[in-house]
Amino acid sequence: MNNTQSEGQIPAPQKRAPGKVHIYTGHGKGKTTAALGLAFRAAGHGFRVHILHFMKNDPEYGEMRSAARMGENWHVEQWGRSCFVNKNNPASEDISLAQQGLERAHALATGGDVDLLILDELINALDFNLVKPDEVLSLLEERAPNTEIVLTGRNATPQLIDAADLVTEMRPIKHYYDTGTPARVGIES
């Protein structure tokens, strides 16, 4: 028996229960990967998926390349520069891009046209003081009733954790980075 689905046969979105807020946080690898896995599952059920990357800008990321292949219900945007942000002294451009990304996220969250909204590294943008805690909490409170939201990044605040319905902490136990293995294309990028 073949359980694969033919190309192009994406079911119509199912009637859904009210959306929830997920947080994937911690210092271990896998926060973005878990969010993308959820996106892949949701898209398979016909959900409209929108992913916003904060503090990232690299068209070579695998998820950027995949977005072009996923069809009209899958969108990815990047709101950041292609360099690291200085946590102690972020550039005005980093703050501006994060603010613009948060405005875009708010519009998507409240508009009702997105079933799953992933705000990748938004928790890091909050930790780096690129966005304000009350702005993020307002976005969560004002989201459309059926919009599911996922926030990823290290150092989730107690206020964010309280506002979430599901919180998962990724904890490193062993990682090949520690032995000098650099990020690998298709696995970490």
Helices and strands as residue ranges (DSSP letters): E 21-26, H 31-44, E 49-54, H 62-67, E 74-79, H 92-111, E 116-120, H 122-127, H 133-142, E 148-152, H 158-163, E 166-170, G 176-179
